[in-house]
């Protein structure tokens, strides 16, 4: 099943604007933008549904493992580096802020809860988007403009099953695992900063984590990671798959613009969905 959308060209839009009354032309442009956005949202939802529905199948396991290595295992170095220094900064700032109120013992809980509930899922998703999401969009976009995807269709191979479904499944697997790595390394970074460099008692640091961090906090962080995984995989694959339908450019330039749009859109949706999910889970 091929997803297509009829997108009016610039000449057609200009003709429609000229036919509209002068006072209504700004509203016509706004309405056209909203309709195009709603149409893209619906197409992306159908695109995700088809990708999820075609995850089961023969030879899919090996493709999912390969994509999990590419999205997850290959990103672990940058995730650990970012999380280490994020935890160290949190430990440093938290110690200097709380010691003024005689609450230095709460540094561990503040660092761990900040990482587990917010910074861990969000920063992990943004870093994976920057590293793997951009590459996925460029890869699929090049396959589209070089007609490799059309060749798959000609050979009666579903492009969505072959290209998209393994990436979606791998993202759902990789994001929670990398989020847990981010949380653990970040807490270790906070320990290094607060205990080893600033002299806070290590037992107090660990005890505050054990006391104030509960299972629901960890679960909520993983729920966010799964939501971000679905968003990033869908947006990046969608922009790459429909690179040929861009009206502002074509060829290699279209691939570059699609990659930029995928990364920016993913990051914005990560932050927006973070607020929505947080408001539902609190």
C-alpha positions as CSV (number, residue, x, y, z in Angstrom):
1,X,0.0,0.0,0.0
2,X,1.5,3.3,-1.1
3,X,0.6,6.5,0.9
4,X,0.2,9.5,-1.4
5,X,-1.2,13.0,-0.9
6,X,-2.3,15.5,-3.4
7,X,-0.3,18.7,-2.7
8,X,-1.4,21.8,-4.7
9,X,1.5,23.6,-6.4
10,X,2.4,27.3,-5.9
11,X,0.6,28.3,-9.1
12,X,-2.7,26.7,-8.0
13,X,-2.4,28.4,-4.6
14,X,-1.8,31.8,-6.3
15,X,-4.9,31.3,-8.5
16,X,-7.0,30.4,-5.5
17,X,-5.8,33.4,-3.5
18,X,-6.6,35.8,-6.5
19,X,-10.1,34.4,-6.7
20,X,-10.7,35.0,-3.0
21,X,-11.9,38.4,-1.7
22,X,-9.2,40.7,-0.6
23,X,-10.2,40.7,3.0
24,X,-10.3,36.9,3.1
25,X,-6.9,36.2,1.5
26,X,-5.0,36.1,4.8
27,X,-7.5,33.6,6.2
28,X,-7.3,31.6,3.0
29,X,-3.5,31.2,3.4
30,X,-3.9,30.3,7.1
31,X,-6.6,27.7,6.3
32,X,-4.4,26.2,3.5
33,X,-1.5,25.9,6.0
34,X,-3.7,24.2,8.6
35,X,-5.3,21.8,6.1
36,X,-1.8,20.8,4.8
37,X,-0.6,20.3,8.4
38,X,-3.7,18.1,9.3
39,X,-3.2,16.1,6.1
40,X,0.5,15.5,6.9
41,X,-0.5,14.4,10.5
42,X,-3.0,12.0,9.1
43,X,-0.6,10.6,6.6
44,X,2.0,10.1,9.3
45,X,-0.5,8.3,11.5
46,X,-1.4,5.9,8.7
47,X,2.3,5.5,7.9
48,X,3.0,4.5,11.6
49,X,0.0,2.1,11.6
50,X,1.3,0.3,8.5
51,X,4.8,0.1,9.9
52,X,3.7,-1.3,13.2
53,X,1.3,-3.8,11.5
54,X,4.1,-5.2,9.4
55,X,6.6,-5.7,12.1
56,X,5.8,-9.4,12.5
57,X,7.1,-11.4,9.6
58,X,9.7,-13.7,8.2
59,X,13.3,-12.4,8.3
60,X,12.2,-9.4,10.4
61,X,14.1,-10.5,13.5
62,X,17.5,-10.1,11.9
63,X,16.6,-6.7,10.5
64,X,15.4,-5.5,13.9
65,X,18.6,-6.7,15.5
66,X,20.7,-4.9,12.9
67,X,18.7,-1.7,13.4
68,X,18.9,-2.0,17.2
69,X,22.7,-2.2,16.9
70,X,22.7,0.8,14.7
71,X,20.3,3.0,16.7
72,X,21.1,1.7,20.2
73,X,24.5,0.1,20.6
74,X,26.3,2.6,18.2
75,X,24.8,5.5,20.2
76,X,25.9,4.3,23.7
77,X,29.2,6.2,23.7
78,X,27.8,9.6,23.1
79,X,24.9,8.9,25.5
80,X,27.4,8.0,28.3
81,X,29.5,11.0,27.6
82,X,26.6,13.4,27.7
83,X,25.0,11.8,30.7
84,X,28.3,11.8,32.7
85,X,28.8,15.5,32.4
86,X,25.0,16.2,32.8
87,X,25.1,14.4,36.1
88,X,28.3,16.2,37.2
89,X,26.8,19.6,36.4
90,X,23.6,18.7,38.3
91,X,25.6,17.5,41.3
92,X,27.7,20.7,41.3
93,X,24.7,23.0,41.0
94,X,22.5,21.1,43.4
95,X,25.2,21.0,46.1
96,X,25.9,24.7,46.0
97,X,22.2,25.5,46.0
98,X,21.1,23.1,48.8
99,X,24.1,23.6,51.1
100,X,22.9,27.2,51.7
101,X,19.7,25.8,53.3
102,X,21.4,23.0,55.2
103,X,19.9,20.4,52.8
104,X,23.0,19.0,51.2
105,X,21.8,15.5,52.0
106,X,19.1,15.9,49.3
107,X,21.6,16.3,46.5
108,X,21.4,12.6,45.6
109,X,17.6,12.6,45.3
110,X,17.5,15.8,43.4
111,X,20.1,14.6,40.8
112,X,18.5,11.1,40.4
113,X,14.9,12.4,40.1
114,X,15.9,15.1,37.6
115,X,17.6,12.5,35.5
116,X,15.1,9.7,35.8
117,X,12.0,11.7,35.3
118,X,13.0,14.4,32.8
119,X,16.6,14.9,31.6
120,X,17.3,11.2,31.0
121,X,14.4,10.5,28.5
122,X,14.6,13.9,26.9
123,X,18.3,14.2,26.3
124,X,18.6,10.6,25.2
125,X,15.9,11.1,22.6
126,X,17.5,14.3,21.4
127,X,20.9,12.8,21.1
128,X,19.6,9.7,19.2
129,X,17.7,12.0,16.9
130,X,20.8,14.0,16.2
131,X,22.9,10.9,15.6
132,X,20.7,8.1,14.3
133,X,17.5,9.9,13.3
134,X,19.2,12.2,10.8
135,X,21.1,9.3,9.3
136,X,17.9,7.3,8.9
137,X,16.1,10.2,7.1
138,X,19.1,10.7,4.8
139,X,19.4,7.0,4.1
140,X,15.7,6.5,3.2
141,X,15.7,9.8,1.3
142,X,18.6,8.7,-0.9
143,X,16.9,5.4,-1.5
144,X,13.8,7.3,-2.6
145,X,15.4,9.7,-5.0
146,X,17.6,6.9,-6.5
147,X,14.4,4.9,-7.1
148,X,15.6,2.0,-4.9
149,X,12.2,2.1,-3.1
150,X,10.4,1.9,-6.4
151,X,12.6,-1.1,-7.3
152,X,11.5,-2.9,-4.1
153,X,7.9,-2.3,-5.1
154,X,8.6,-3.6,-8.6
155,X,10.0,-6.8,-7.0
156,X,6.8,-7.2,-4.9
157,X,8.7,-6.4,-1.7
158,X,6.9,-4.0,0.7
159,X,9.2,-1.0,1.3
160,X,7.5,-0.3,4.6
161,X,8.0,-3.8,5.9
162,X,11.5,-4.0,4.6
163,X,12.8,-0.5,5.5
164,X,10.5,1.1,8.0
165,X,9.1,-1.5,10.4
166,X,12.5,-2.8,11.6
167,X,13.5,0.8,12.4
168,X,10.3,1.5,14.4
169,X,10.7,-1.7,16.4
170,X,14.4,-1.1,17.0
171,X,13.7,2.5,18.2
172,X,11.1,1.2,20.7
173,X,13.7,-1.3,22.0
174,X,16.7,1.0,22.1
175,X,15.2,4.2,23.6
176,X,14.3,2.7,27.1
177,X,17.6,0.8,27.3
178,X,19.7,3.9,26.4
179,X,17.6,6.0,28.8
180,X,18.5,3.6,31.7
181,X,22.2,3.9,30.7
182,X,21.8,7.7,30.7
183,X,20.2,7.6,34.2
184,X,22.8,5.3,35.7
185,X,25.8,7.1,34.3
186,X,24.3,10.5,35.2
187,X,23.8,9.5,38.8
188,X,27.4,8.3,38.8
189,X,28.5,11.7,37.5
190,X,26.5,13.4,40.3
191,X,28.3,11.1,42.8
192,X,31.7,12.1,41.3
193,X,30.9,15.8,41.5
194,X,29.2,16.0,44.8
195,X,31.0,13.3,46.8
196,X,34.5,12.9,45.3
197,X,35.1,16.6,44.4
198,X,33.0,18.6,46.9
199,X,33.3,16.3,49.9
200,X,29.6,15.2,50.4
201,X,29.3,12.0,52.4
202,X,28.8,9.1,49.9
203,X,26.4,7.2,52.2
204,X,24.1,10.2,52.5
205,X,24.1,10.6,48.7
206,X,23.1,7.0,48.1
207,X,20.7,6.9,51.0
208,X,18.7,9.9,49.6
209,X,18.4,8.1,46.3
210,X,17.2,5.0,47.9
211,X,14.7,6.9,50.0
212,X,13.1,9.2,47.5
213,X,13.2,7.4,44.2
214,X,10.3,5.0,43.8
215,X,9.4,2.5,41.1
216,X,6.7,4.8,39.6
217,X,9.3,7.5,38.8
218,X,11.4,5.0,36.8
219,X,8.3,3.6,35.1
220,X,7.2,7.1,34.1
221,X,10.7,7.8,32.6
222,X,10.4,4.6,30.5
223,X,6.9,5.6,29.3
224,X,8.3,8.8,28.1
225,X,11.2,7.0,26.3
226,X,8.8,4.8,24.4
227,X,6.7,7.8,23.4
228,X,9.8,9.6,22.2
229,X,10.9,6.5,20.3
230,X,7.6,6.3,18.4
231,X,7.8,10.0,17.6
232,X,11.4,10.0,16.4
233,X,11.1,6.9,14.3
234,X,7.9,8.0,12.7
235,X,9.0,11.5,11.9
236,X,12.5,10.6,10.6
237,X,11.2,7.7,8.4
238,X,8.3,9.7,7.2
239,X,10.4,12.7,6.0
240,X,12.8,10.4,4.3
241,X,10.2,8.2,2.7
242,X,8.4,11.2,1.2
243,X,11.4,13.2,0.1
244,X,10.3,13.0,-3.5
245,X,7.1,14.9,-2.7
246,X,8.7,18.1,-1.4
247,X,7.6,21.1,-3.4
248,X,10.5,23.4,-2.4
249,X,13.4,21.3,-3.9
250,X,14.3,18.0,-5.5
251,X,17.3,15.6,-5.7
252,X,20.1,15.8,-3.2
253,X,18.9,19.2,-1.9
254,X,15.6,17.6,-1.0
255,X,17.4,15.0,1.0
256,X,19.2,17.6,3.0
257,X,16.1,19.6,3.6
258,X,14.2,16.5,4.7
259,X,16.9,15.6,7.1
260,X,16.9,19.1,8.6
261,X,13.1,19.1,8.9
262,X,13.1,15.6,10.5
263,X,15.6,16.6,13.2
264,X,13.9,19.9,14.0
265,X,10.4,18.5,14.0
266,X,11.5,15.5,16.2
267,X,13.1,17.8,18.8
268,X,10.1,20.1,18.9
269,X,7.7,17.2,19.3
270,X,9.9,15.6,22.0
271,X,9.6,18.7,24.1
272,X,5.9,19.1,23.4
273,X,5.1,15.5,24.1
274,X,7.2,15.6,27.2
275,X,4.9,18.2,28.7
276,X,1.8,16.3,27.6
277,X,3.0,13.0,29.0
278,X,4.2,14.6,32.2
279,X,0.8,16.3,32.8
280,X,-0.9,12.9,32.2
281,X,1.4,10.9,34.5
282,X,1.5,13.4,37.4
